[in-house]
Structures are given as structure tokens and as C-alpha cells.
Amino acid sequence: MSDNHEKAAGDAPVTPPAAENEKIAVPEAEKKKREYKDFGEEKEKATHALVDMSQIDLKAEDLYDKDKVDLETVVVEDVFKLLQCTEEGLTAAEVQRRFEIFGPNKLEHEEQNAFLQFLSFMWNPLSWVMEGAAIVAIALSNGFGKPPDWQDFVGIVALLFINAGIGFYEERSAGNAVSALMDSLAPKAKVRRDGAWNEVEASELVPGDMVAFKIGDIVPADCRLTEAINVSIDQAALTGESLPASKSNGDQCFSGSICKQGEAEGVVIATGGNTFFGRAATLVGQAGDEDTTGHLQKVLAKIGLFCLVSIGLFVLLEILVLYAAYRYQYRRGLDNILVLLIGGIPIAMPTVLSVTLAVGAQQLAKHKAIVTRITAIEELAGVTILCSDKTGTLTTNKLTIDKELVKTYGPFNAEEVMLLAAYASRTENMDAIDGCVVGSVAPGKAREGIKLLDFKPFDPVSKRTEITYREESTGKLKRVTKGMTGIIIELCSRNKTEEQENALEGDVEEFANRGLRALAVAYEEVAGDDPEAEGNGFELIGLLAIFDPPRSDTKQTIDDAQALGVRVKMVTGDQLAIAKETGRRLGLGDHMYASKVLKEGPPPGGAHLSLDEMIMDADGFAGVFPEHKFEIVKRIQAQGHLCAMTGDGANDAPALARANVGIAVEGATDAARGAADIVLTEPGLSTIVHAIRGSRIIFQRMRNYSIYACAVTIRIVVGFAVLVFSYKFDFPPFMVLVIALLNDGTIMTLSLDRVLPSNEPDHWDLAEIFLYAIFYGLYLMLSTVIFFIVIWETTFFEDKFGVDSYHDDVNDPHLHMIIYLQVAIISQALIFVTRSHSFSFLERPSVALMAAFCLAQLVSSIIAAYGDWGFSNVKGISGGWIGIVWVWNIVWYVPLDLLKFAVRYGVIIPYRKRFAKTPDAFAKPTEGGVPVSRTLSRHESLYSNRTSFLKRATRRLGLSGKSVHMSQNELQRFGSIQAHQSGQQLQRSASRQA
């Protein structure tokens, strides 16, 4: 019924009977012909297929030509001929034949092989070095009377499996967007076959089947209605329309939409992946199938490459120097190479970043934002454009009377007009229109003070409601009607003037231009006590404006997002006028376009030279279908932006899956939640602002760790290479592994560190990270090399502090332990410099980080004092040497802040100015930075830098399931695609025999 009211605000005026026209004082011949073109009045007329319908065996080129055949718009008679079916339904044999052609009416998706999926988490540059080190430790470190290096091998493999296990568990436990869409399909359907009605599984439907559904049923497949009795369909979750849609004979209904009123019969024109609903799932699946890794994966790949190049260079130098120049034995040289392999790579980087993101996800959950893909947190920090659906996201998806725009034409004020309109509405079993009208007055007012005598509900013929009631205070009988503007004004015969009609016509046009639905209200009094008697003539008393209002916090949320450097664009399936009005109310602007520009491009001679330029300049787009939203997000990403998308319906799922960050708002459908990366559990968008701020805090923690990890790589690789080149100092590989474990154990607490979010979108400036890392690493390398020189070349410490002397052997186990302690302490202390923007002692770290640092230093000192580990060639040192190491490191730590400022102002800022690096430019592949793209599979984690060879291996082994695919050039209007698919498959098989 709600949609019938919608139609009341939109259909063309109906000429009343001549008897009613006699009530009007102005002669018919002299009357000015008026048209009240309310919003949404235009309706596409049915056409005929531009082919010879006498020929059943159509040529393929005729059937594929959307200019000739479109199953969405051609008359129903042509649909029956094109699909070779009748209203009696298909025969069992024909159903079987078509089932083999079209397949089941459900969505199929690829099932990943669990074993290969687990292996994929060990296929990335970081893992390659770890795996190489493990092979060296167990297979190559063998000989000269020494066993394989089991200690290093076990430690490396354990870290590998921990990282892969976390990633595998995260991915396997997450939901699947395509599965959510599949579950939304109707499980049962009423179908007519061989002339009889039966109930079958919805998955068994084929194009050409006759189906029936009634109030409360889910439409089982895309169909054209052959019989519709007062039908109203809720398709907001599919198309984004704020109002349920009235349907009549010949109209199309979408699979997955819900029948809210009436009952209908129709002929199926598309099933499964070819339906409007199915193609949304296809786009979601397509986003996940593309062989593209995520944004954070690319960052990790760049950092991994940096480490690989550093390690590879010095490994090559060691091979040349140690074996060619120093004539090292095989095992001795291999141990030195192993030091670089173990110490050079940030072994626990995936785990550290995983913990940081996981803790961040828990913090966001406190703000009612559930993170389903943890790498989305990092991408949210860099989001520059937020594409938001309108219906149910920016707005309440609940119709409301705009009290500020109520127009009055008679003796009643705006409040009284709304009250009389509420009288003429149902108060139980209300549809959307009656609900919003009754909701415009105080609770209980719609029947207060009156006695209902007669009520005529809305019907498609009269296009209005009417109530006759007795006013209890006066005992008088009165009558009120509300409905379509053209119908109501034609009923009015009292106090109707040319001036009033001109005002009404102007008001209706104003509402239509603003995307508001108009509802006219008229009133008359009835003499006597007979509720069936005629009244004294209806008088037009008011015009109500109906709209879907913005959520109460939406405008503030948008303002906050823009203050954080995030631009908001509206992308809605609703009509252009509605979108512009909503944009004006929210302060988004009304510079919006209809979806057709996405296909046709900017008009010649316009302000925009390309479609991409138009998309970036627009405030939003209206009338879009799933493929349009998908394409908009994709083009924004192609411009170098990280893009977030909010939505609540199945029609939003493809864009949610494609976006860098898909956000499903509270009350979203299962399909939208399944495709989203973040699911809001609280109404409105205010949670997004908390999520953006929170993600930027988390980003700063990851950036700080990345600088630290790369700096440690430089200091380990260069430092120990210089020592072995200069003094043939063979540091034990196992102690490097201990340093790495203690460092990364401490760094885990960075996930709780105190940092401030930035006011602009964050981005990975790898040039900055690498420059800081190189200078920090070389500085720390010098602290170690100079310390060793002082110990080995002089007797300074022995003379000043009376400690033991170790000058007999450059590889004395005690000397190994001294260098271990010096490297371990100052390496961990570096994190306090990288985490701060000012002096490190002015920015207080979290209690957890400080406690972990102190504990790690205590452990390192205890190991130095008591670690007599013969297998690793180290022995405990005295307390005097431990004190010397601490004092040395403190002296070298103090200038680190000054070095930070020198690098920032002397190197990084001039470098940025010279190359004009911006977040966008740096993000584009052509600039040598990190390409911007989302983790297209919503389950991809930061551990899984997927490779094409694994996917090819999966297919060759026959371990992958089927998946629905659709090429980009087929993303056209859904009706044409259905005609293309159905016609193509039918023509491949012999026509049904008569």
C-alpha cells in the first residue's frame, strides 16, 4: 500500500467522471488544462522487439542487439515469444533442457584449497629470506665436524609457522560475501509447469517459468509480471530506492526483493548469476578473483625488497671477501652469512603488525565498529574519499513529512492539515505513507476526539484514501481525503480558484524539482447523520512534502570527516532530484550527475575533459546500479586515492568489496555486511569518524615500527659485515636470533603506545622510512664498530675500570657476549626515537612499552652475565663490563634525537620539495611508490602476498571450484545483459518443439 501512495505522488492525473466535473463552477471548455507533474511521474513505456516476431528461430545477432531486444522493456507478449514459453508454464522436459543450458538459480563461488591457502602465507619476500635462512641452517651448515644448526633452524621455522598460522586462521574464520548473497536467495518458489501450480526449490527455476508470489514472499528470480493485484515491492536493498515500488502488469521484479503488498504472477526472464541480484554477487566475486594484492601487502613487499637488497649486497661481499680473500673454511663463512640472513630481515614484522592491527580492531570495537579485515584499518588511515550510499546510510530510510514545507490553501494551518491527513490514514497495518503521516502528529492524535464512521483505504484506481468521522466535541460529520495531487484537485469543488490552482501547480513543481513527493489533502463537511451522504464539496486545504530525512548525526559526521581531510561523495540508486535535495540538506553540495554520464562521458564542450575528471569533481551520482558504484570506486582508485564506501544493501556489496575500505552501516543486509571490511553496530555514521581517528593512531604505530625494523636491518647487516671484514670477527648466528626475539617481543607493545593521530590522511612515505632507517642504522653501526675498536685496539676500559682483558682471540666468547649486549640494548632503545616527533624524553611512551623495554634489558643483562652457551660460542661477562656497555649506549643514545632532526630538516624535507612528493603522487605506480589498491579479496591478510603461480597450481590440480565471472565490457544495463545471456544460451540449443 505504501507504494501505491508513492504512485499517488507520481502518476499522471486521471480525468474524473463527467458527473463529478459538473460540480466545478468553471465551464469545461474554458478550463485551463493543468498537469501536476509530481516527482517520479515519468515511467518508461513498453516497447516491441525490433525483430520479426513471426520467426521463432531468431538470429543470434538480432537477439543480442539491445537496441532491438531488451527483456526489461519489451511488451510481455514479446517476452513470451522470445523465451518460447506460455502462461501455462513449461513442460518437465523443457525445464530439464533449460536447466542444462542456464544452470541452477543460485550463485556459485570458488572454494579455496585449504593446504594451498596455508602455503600462500609463506610466499612473500619477508618469508623468502626466512625460508632461505632455515635451509642454510639445516642443510648447508653441515661439515668440519659440526652438526647442522638445529637451534637456528627451529627458531626460524617456528616463527614462520606462527605467522602463517595467524594469517590462515584469520582468513578461514572470516565470512564470505558471496555466501551471504547466496543465503539471501529465496529457498522456495511457487511455479506453474505442465499447467499446474507446484512448490519447488528456487534453485530449480529457469527462464520461461511462470511463478507466483504474495505479501511477505521473496521474489525468487528476475521476472516480468503478467498479473499484479495491488502489488508493492520493497527493493531498497537492491536498487537503493527509498520507497517501495508499486508494480503493475508488465513491470519487472528483481530477485531477492520482498513483496510488501498484494500478489502477482510473472514470467522468469533471468536466473542465478544473470539476475540483477546475481550480478551484484558476480561483482563481489570478481573483486575477490582479481590477481591484485592489497595496499599493506605492497608496502611490506617494498620493505622486504629493501631488506633483500641490503642483505643480498653484503652477502655477496662476504662470499667474495671471506672465501676469495680470507680463504675461510666453508662452515665458518656460512655462519657469518647466516648472521646477515637472520639479523637482516625483520623476521617478526608480519606478527608485530598483526598484533598492532588486532589490538586496534579491539579498540575500534569499543566504538561500535567491528573490523572483519584487519588490514582495512591501515587503509582507512589513508582514505581520502568516502563514497556513501544515501538510503539507509546518510538518511534514515524512513519516510517523513517535512513540517517546514507544508503548504496550506484553506482555513487550516500546517499543524491542522497534518492532523486531518492523519485522520485519513490507517493507524494499524500502516504502509510507509500512512506511517509517516500518522508519525507527523503526536502519538494517539490520529484518532483522538473523533469517531470513525467509514474508511476507504488506498486502491490503484481511486489513488487516494478517505475517512468519514464524527467530531466528538461538536457532533458534526466531516470527511477528509488525501492522495495524488491531480486526483484530489479534481475532486475539489468548493473555494477553488484560478489563483489557488496556480499556487498548487507551482508548489507541486517545486517539490518535484527538489525530489520531494507531494500528497494533497482536501476536506468537506457532511450534513445530517448519514456517513454515506454527499458533503458540501471538498476544499483543498494543504499539500504535504514527503522525503527520506538525513540521520540526525550525518551532517556533523560529514563535517568531521572533511575536517580530517576526507571528501564525501554521495553514490545512490535513488533519483537525481532526491540526491541533490539530500546533498543540499547535508552540506555536501548538489553538483551531482545521473548515472548515464558514466556510460556516455562528459558532454562535449562541458567543463570536464574526461570522465575521471568529472567523477573527481562531482559531489555525487544518482540512479546508479551495482556496476556503476563498482566503476566509480574503481576509477577513483585509479586516480591514486584510497577510497572508502559505506552502504547497507545488497546493491552496495560490489562497491563495498571493491573499495579499499567497505563499511556496512547498522542494520545492513547480510550481503552488505559480508562484503564490508568494517561493520557498524550503532546507527549513523559518527562511528566512522572515531574509526578514522583510531586507524590513524594505529598507522602511526606501524610507521614507527617500520622505521625501527629497517634501521635494525642496516645496523646488523652493515655492522657485522664491517667487523668480519676488518677483524675477522665471527659473531654467533644464534645470538642474532636472540636479539631479534627480544627486540620484537618488546616491539609488540607498540600496539598500545601513546601516539597522536594526524589531521590529514596518512600514507606510506617509503622514501622517508628508508632515509631515516639508513641514517639511524649507520649511526648505530658506528656505535658498535667504534666500541669494538676501543675494546680490541686499546686497553682503555681495563685501565679505567679494571675489567678483564680479552685481547688474546678476536673471537673470544666473552667478546661475543659484550658485543651482543651492546647491540641488544641500543637497538631496542631506538624505538623511543622513532616513535617521537620531538625529543624522545618529551613524549611519554605507554606503560606497556616502557615495562617491556625494561624487562627485555633485564633479560639481556642476565643473559650477558650467566649465558655460558657453548653451542653458540658465548660466555658470561662481569658486572663491570655490563656497566660499561650501559654507559656506552646511553652516551650514544643522546645524540639520536639530534640526528633525527638533522635528517628531517636537512634531507627529507629538501627531498620532498625537490621531487614534490605528495600522498597521491607517491601512491601512483608511475612515481615509484606504492600503488594504491584495496585488498581485493576481503579475506586477504597482511601475510598473504598472493602469487599467480599458486592460483594456477590450484586450477591445474583441479582443486578449485567454479566461480561466476563477468568481463568488464558486459557491465551494461542489467536488462540488456539478461537478454544477451538468455538469448545466447537458448539459441545454442534447438528450439522447443511445438
CORHUVEN-V950489 format. One line per field, one symbol per residue. ss: DSSP state (H for helix, E for strand, C for the rest). psi: psi as a letter, one per 40 degrees, with the letter a starting at -180 (. if undefined). A space follows every 50 residues. Layout:
ss=???
psi=???
This chain:
ss=CHHHHHHHCCCCCCCCCHHHHCCCCCCHHHCCCCCCCCCCCCCCCCECCC CCCCCCCCCHHHHHCCCCCCCCCECHHHHHHHHCCCCCCECHHHHHHHHH HHCCCCCCCCCCCHHHHHHHCCCCHHHHHHHHHHHHHHHHCCECCECCCH HHHHHHHHHHHHHHHHHHHHHHHCCCHHHHHHHCCCCEEEEEECCEEEEE EHHHCCCCCEEEEECCCECCCEEEEEEEEEEEEECHHHHCCCCCEEECCC CEECCCCEEEEEEEEEEEEECHHHCHHHHHHHHHHHHHHCCCCCHHHHHH HHHHHHHHHHHHHHHHHHHHHHHHHCCCCHHHHHHHHHHHHHHHCCCCHH HHHHHHHHHHHHHHHCCCEEECCCHHHHHHHCCCEEEECHHHHHEEEEEE ECHHHCEECCCCCHHHHHHHHHHCCCCCCCCHHHHHHHHCCCCCHHHCCE EEEEEECCCCCCCEEEEEEEECCCCCEEEEEEECHHHHHHHECCCCCHHH HHHHHHHHHHHHHCCCEEEEEEEEEECCCCCCCCCCCEEEEEEEEEEEEE CCCHHHHHHHHHHCCCEEEEECCCCHHHHHHHHHHHCCCCCEEECCHHHH CCCCCCCCCCHHHHHHHCCEEECCCHHHHHHHHHHHHHCCCCEEEEECCH HHHHHHHHCCEEEECCCCCHHHHHHCCEEECCCCCHHHHHHHHHHHHHHH HHHHHHHHHHHHHHHHHHHHHHHHHHHCCCCCHHHHHHHHHHHHHHHHHH HHCCCCCCCCCCCCCHHHHHHHHHHHHHHHHHHHHHHHHHHHHCCHHHHH HCCCCCCCCCCCHHHHHHHHHHHHHHHHHHHHHHCCCCCHHHCCCCHHHH HHHHHHHHHHHHHHHHCCEHHHCECCCCHHHHHHHHHHHHHHHHCHHHHH HHHHHHHHHHHHHHHCCCHHHHHCHHHCCCCCCCCCCCCCCCCCCCCHHH HHHHHHCCCCCCCCCCCHHHCCCHHHHHHHHHHHHHHHCCCCCC
psi=ddddddddediiihhiiddddddhdhiddehhhihggihedhhhiiiihf iheehdgiidddddheedhhedeiidddddddefiieeiiiddddddddd ddiigihiihhihdddddddeegiddddddddddddddddghifeiiigd ddddddddddddddddddddddeiihdddddddeihdiihihhfeihihi hdeeiiheihiiiaheihheihihhdhhhfhhhhfdedeehdiihhiahe iiiiheihheiaiiiihheiibeeiddddddddddddddhghiidddddd dddddddddddddddddddddddddefiidddddddddddddddhgdedd ddddddddddddddddffhhhehdeddddddehdhhhhichecdiefhii hhdeehhieaeiiddddddddddfiieifiadddddddeeiihedeehei hhdhhhiiieddfiihhhihhddeeihihiiiahdddddddhehfhiddd dddddddddddddefihhhihiiiihiaeheeiiaehihheihihhihii ideddddddddddeehhhhhhieiiddddddddddeedifgiiieddddd iiiheaehdidddddddieiiifiidddddddddddddeeihhihiieid eeddddddidhhhhiheiidddddeidhhhehiaeddddddddddddddd ddddddddddddddddddddddddddefhghhdddddddddddddddded eeihihiieihiihgdddddddddddddddddddddddddddeifddddd efiihgedhdfhddddddddddddddddddddddeidahdeehhiidddd dddddddddddddddegghddefiiiiiddddddddddddddddeddddd dddddeddddddddefhidddddideeeahihiigdheehiedggiiddd ddddddefeiaiihihideegahdddddddddddddediiihi.
